Amino acid sequence: MSNDEKAPESARNAIADAALQPATRLVHGGYDGKTWHGFVNPPVVHASTVLFESADAHFHNRARYTYGRQATPTTEALQDAVSELEGAAGTKLAPSGLGAVTLALLSCLSAGDHLLMVDTTYGPTRHFCDTLLARLGVETTYYDPHVGAGIAALMRPNTKAVFLEAPGTATFEMQDIPAIVAVARAHGATVLMDNTWATPLYFKPLAFGVDLSIQAATKYFCGHSDVLLGTVAASERALPALAATHRQLGLHTAPDDVYQIYRGLKTLEVRLARHHVNGVAVAEWLLSRPEVTRVRHPALPSDPGHALWKRDFSGASGLFAFDLAPVSETALAAFFDTLTLFGMGYSWGGYESLAIRARPDLARTAVPWTEAGPVVRLHIGLEDPRDLTADLARGFAAMAAA
Ligand SMILES: Cc1ncc(COP(=O)(O)O)c(C=O)c1O
């Protein structure tokens, strides 16, 4: 191990009182202002070189920080805040949410291994499995999100990892997480979950036996649609391999971005509560619309995943979808082009509302897509939902007129 690879001691300012509520932990987690001249926020440290105090410290690599890529007070503040929120043994940062997914997968898979990946995973995650992982000799099988304990039938002797994402990208299927985790763990496989939708505020993967909890911090941790970053929070048993892979890959996250995500965490609880309420309000309104054949939102009692969501999750974010009765491309385009408050953009989790056409018909392989009409994915932001439903109503009127 070279000098620059020595892992620094954590600057962790763990909140000792485990009884604190999540909102309090978010506000006070990660960094204690009293440790740095009383400034309530952590310093934004721009650093590659870190100077040793003496030859003795240099020869024995005796220093809290030794290399900017390894750790700074800024990266540690975010890592520690996320670890506290996730209930994790440790957290590593990646330059994007997709980077966090690929870091986590690379930390637990080798040539000759088999991966079970949920069919409803985020598209670029699937692309990584089908390209780089395949090139490295890892075979991926996509499984039905509704598989539950039936995943046992898909396990092979070389199945080393099982990956979940709930609810599923674009179509919002819930998974029976405890049932899948039980089978995977009995088999000795590492369990990974992309938990970007709920965030660890509304679902805590590690408390359910997941080993690697992945968050596209780009979304709700950030909250303002202006920073890309990813986090992977690990259980005790998964942390050594995660930390080693992070070091081997030379991943680094820029200090200003890290700081913005740390800052975003402080308001996560209030923002998410509003996304939840606004999202449900718009989803309920859509249920009453004649153009809409189905609303895909697990917090709605009519959703097939509602019982699982209610059992395991404590809230919903602002992302969901609805199916339209079959319409022409022209009419669908008129709907989107008429919206003024909803922007057409992919990356969600910010303060603003978004609408895009989802294409599950092009993505799924384990479960063939059979729905006839188009799927529209909405992100409901922090606007007043009455203005948002009025905007959608104008879109539906334009669709009918086209
Ligand atoms: C569920 C999910 N995971 C991961 C990502 C990737 O995040 P990033 O854009 O930061 O790479 C996204 C992005 O949309 C996502 O929706």
The ligand as a MOL file (V3000), in Angstrom:
LIG
                    3D

  0  0  0     0  0            999 V3000
M  V30 BEGIN CTAB
M  V30 COUNTS 16 16 0 0 0
M  V30 BEGIN ATOM
M  V30 1 C -33.1470 5.5930 -10.3010 0
M  V30 2 C -31.9380 6.3000 -10.8100 0
M  V30 3 N -30.7400 5.8500 -10.4600 0
M  V30 4 C -29.6100 6.4470 -10.8890 0
M  V30 5 C -29.6640 7.5380 -11.7160 0
M  V30 6 C -28.3850 8.1530 -12.2150 0
M  V30 7 O -28.0960 9.3510 -11.5730 0
M  V30 8 P -27.0860 10.3880 -12.2640 0
M  V30 9 O -27.8810 11.1640 -13.2540 0
M  V30 10 O -26.5960 11.2120 -11.1410 0
M  V30 11 O -25.9870 9.6110 -12.9050 0
M  V30 12 C -30.8960 8.0490 -12.1040 0
M  V30 13 C -30.9870 9.2310 -12.9930 0
M  V30 14 O -32.0210 9.5820 -13.4970 0
M  V30 15 C -32.0690 7.4010 -11.6480 0
M  V30 16 O -33.2840 7.8340 -12.0170 0
M  V30 END ATOM
M  V30 BEGIN BOND
M  V30 1 1 1 2
M  V30 2 1 2 3
M  V30 3 2 2 15
M  V30 4 2 3 4
M  V30 5 1 4 5
M  V30 6 1 5 6
M  V30 7 2 5 12
M  V30 8 1 6 7
M  V30 9 1 7 8
M  V30 10 2 8 9
M  V30 11 1 8 10
M  V30 12 1 8 11
M  V30 13 1 12 13
M  V30 14 1 12 15
M  V30 15 2 13 14
M  V30 16 1 15 16
M  V30 END BOND
M  V30 END CTAB
M  END
